[in-house]
């Protein structure tokens, strides 16, 4: 039993060291573009995922800019009840809550000004950045999102998709 615990501790230490070494040098003084899809797990960006990305990028010295499409949100969910509400909201305006107001329209994002692209999850990726929530594999991706993903991909720049946002990668880059 002692040998197994020791080996596990060694493996965990090695993995965490590799992760730290592999991300730290790359991100220092790099410009990262973070694409948000609203504010709130059920109808926008998963706030924990966005915050985790922002903390990680900040700790490793990246300069982060946030973007969101200036479009109507698919729908609004009362996060205390999980029920749909009748009001309408804008994805860019809602995303500004996470960005503390410092956010730009996704249509203004240029891949040549950034070193990497990150899209956190949350159902906004499946509802506001794409139609995956309602159309599944036949979904469409917001044209500004598709443009940006293709530009970063064709420029051989790193792209990170968190959780459900990976369906965007599958749809845009899968064929």
N, C-alpha and C positions, 0 to 999 in steps of 0.2 A: 504494500500500500504506500509506503513512504517513497518508493522509487517512482510510482505513478504520479504522485503529487509533485515531486521534484521535476520530473520530465514535463508535466503540464505547465508548471511555473516557468521553466526554461523556454518552452514553446511560446507562451504568452509574452514573455519578455522579448523574445526574438521578433515576434510579429509586431509588437508595439514599436520596437526600435526601427524596424523596416518601414512601417507606416510613417513614422515621424521623419525619418531620413528621406523617404521618397517624396513627401509633399513639401517639406520645409524649403529646400533650395529652389524648387520650381516656383513657388508662389511669392517668394520675396520680391517686392517691387514690381509684381505683375499686375495687370489690369484684368479684373474679372467682371463679367456681365452676369447678373442674376435676374432671371425672368420670373416675375410673379404673376399669379392668376386670380387675385382678389385677396381677401383676408378672412380666413376661417376654414377649417378642414372640410366642412360639408358643402361649401359653395365657393371656395377660393383656395388660396395657398394654405398648406398645413403649416401653421405658425412655428411649431417645434422644429420642423425640417428647415424652414427658412432661417430661423434663429441659429440652429446648429451649423448651417452652412456659413452664416455671417460670422459666427464666433471662430470657426475653424479658419476661415480666410483671413480674418483680422489677426489672429494669433500667429499666423505664418507670414504676415507682412504684405498681404495682397491689398490692392486698392480696388474697392468694390463699387460698381455702379448698378443701380436697379432700374428695371424696365418692366412695363406691362402694356398690353394692347389697350387702346382707348376704344373699348367696345362695351355694349350693354352686357351685364352679367346674365348667365343663363336663367337663374332664379336666385332668390334670397331665402336662406334657411335660418330659422330661429334656432340657434345652437343650444339653447336651454331645453328645447322640446323636440328638436329634430324635425319640426314641421315647416312646410313651405309658407312663406309670407307673401302678401300681395304687392309689396313695394318693389320698385326697380332700383338697381344700383349699377354703377359703372366700374369695370374691372380696374382701370387705372386709378380712379379715386379711392377705391377700397384698398388697393395695393399700397397706396401712399401711407396707409396706417402703419404698415410694417416698415416702410422705408422712412418713416418720420418726415414725410413730405418731400424727401429728396429722391424723386423718381422721374424718369423720362418715358415718353411714348416709345413703345417697341419699334414703331416704324422708323425712328431715328437711330436705332442701333446699327452700327457699322462694324463688321467683323475685323476690319483692318486696324481698329483702334483698341482692340481687346485681345488678351492672350488666351482666355478660356470662357466657356459658357456653362452656366449652371441653371437647371430648372428644377426647383423643389416640387414635391408632390402636393397632395391635397386634391379633393375632387374638382377643384377649379381647373386642373390640368385636363380632366376628362369632360368638363362641362364648358369652360370658358376658352381654353386654348385649343380644344378639339371637341368633337362630338362623340367621343368614345362612350360616354355614359349612356347615351341614347341609341347609338348606332353600332356599337361594338367594333368588330374588325373592319366593317365597311365605313368607318368614321372618316370625317374630314378634319384637317388640321387648319387652324387659323392661318391665313396667308402670310401674315407678318412673322408668325412663329416658324412656319415652314421655310420661309426665306432665310431667316437667321440661322436655323439649324443647318440648312444646306450650305450657307456661306462658311460657317465655322468648320463644317465637315470637309468641304472642298479645300479649305485652307490648312487642313491637317492640324487644327487646334483642338485641344481637349474639350470634350463636352460631357457634363455630368447630368444624368437624369435620376431624380430621387423617386422611389416608390412608383405611384401610378403614372407619373410623367414619362416613364419609359415607354408607354404606348405610343408616344409622339415619335420617339426614335424608331420604333418598329414600323410605324406607318410611313414616315418620311424617308428613312434610310433603308428600309427592309427589302426593297425590290430593285 
